[in-house]
Amino acid sequence: MKKRILVAGATGFIGRNIIQALCADPTCDVVGLRHKSPPYDLPGLSWRQGDLRDHAAVDRALQDIDIVIQAAATTSGAKDIAERPAIHVTDNAVMNSLLFRAAAERSVQHLVFFSCSIMYPSSDRLLKEEDFDANQPLKPYYFGAGWTKVYLEKMAEFFATTSKTRFTVLRHTNIYGPFDKFDLERSHMIGATIAKALAATDGKLTIWGSGEEVRDVLHVDDLTEAVLKALSRQTTPFELFNIGLGRAVPVRELAAQIVRASGRDLAIACDTSKPSLPFKVALDCAKAERLLGWKPKVQPEEGLARTVAWRKSSLSGET
């Protein structure tokens, strides 16, 4: 019997990639949930529409659903994190609170929630799940969003222990790949850097910060694989997993790989007057490998080349 899987945030970056993987599985009946963005056609995909900030809309969306993958969120890049941090707090807290409760009340079998690694301290060593210490202050620019994620992780654990719904929390790093945002106002670092590399007219690629900042980056295909393995292998009511590349890569190195993939002759310049996030976090993902049999497969050089190629094709109307 097919599992009916609802993907919330189905028109977004992570949601769209997960839907493509699920629609390729004949055992899945895939339902995409959208808010204002238009639907798209994909064999095996049906649609529902609703605002996850509205309790009645959430309840309607979960009718006859076996599994929920929660990829809906208010997200953006370093500029908003530095200048408008509140936008990542209120809507995300409300929509997930309502969704988790509705899933528990309807006895949804399994819900997967995407957290992230912003609550971890800067560190020169790989960080395990238990290395987050709630008694230590979070980085100032991640105070609101970081504590919101921690609250939602704990809410997922609460509902897992008080209902029949199994919850998985994936505490992932910086995700990139096809269908990412590629505009300078809303993009994360990699999407913005790819956009600048392809649009540069002055022979240089300007990155924000010194270029010495480092990031643990993960191709969206690896994140999708973590979701699929959690759905098939997790047997406990609640689990939280680190999901990342497992090493920190300097931003300047990532920019150089993007330039090579673009095929353009661009010098890399650094603008230290622009917002940047100076920290070092790389994740120890041994728990996910042990319990799910998951580990990353796509290295940055390959993943960035594939992402740049996809973006070029989308700009030329080929995707």
ABEGO torsion letter per residue (X at the ends): XBBBBBBBGAABAAAAAAAAAAAABAABBBBBBBBABBBBBBBGBBBBBBBAABAAAAAAAABGBABBBBABBBBBBAAAAAABAAAAAAAAAAAAAAAAAAAAAAGBABBBBBBBAAABBBBABBBBAAABBAABBBBAAAAAAAAAAAAAAAAAAAAAAABABBBBBBBBBBBBEBGBBABAAABBAAAAAAAAAAABAAGBBBBBEAGABBBBBBBAAAAAAAAAAAAAABABABBBBBBBAGBBBBAAAAAAAAAAAAGBBBBBBBBAABBBBBBBBBBBAAAAAAAAGBBBABBAAAAAAAAAAAAAAAAAGAX
